[in-house]
């Protein structure tokens, strides 16, 4: 089987698991705290913690662990939260001394996503009359 197809399958399988984990976290958080909005913060923090751990747990050195890394980092954590990827990108910029780019990444991501969710919400409201 083609190596690219195997990589895609690893990501897809992990992504399905991550999506189920995200839904479960939302249901559990809504039950425990009587408010599902805490689930976003919870999964973002947990996802960021896990991606940081996994990057040190599974080396990216060509030792054959690439499929496990893809399944866990891109798949599971990608399905669970995308905030972990944002956190990793920012950390790498900081570690390579590119603080200006790191701060721009933080500001542009936060402002951009807030603006995007507002625009999307308002567009949907206008189109669907809600």
Buried (B, 14 or more C-beta within 10 A) or exposed (E): EEEEEEBEBBBBBBBEBBBEBBEEBBEEBBEEEEEBEBBBEBBBBBBBEBBBEBBEEBEEEEEEBBBBBBBBBBBBBBBBBBBBBBBBBBBBBBEEEBEEBBEEBBEEBEEEEEEEEEEEEEEEEEEEEE
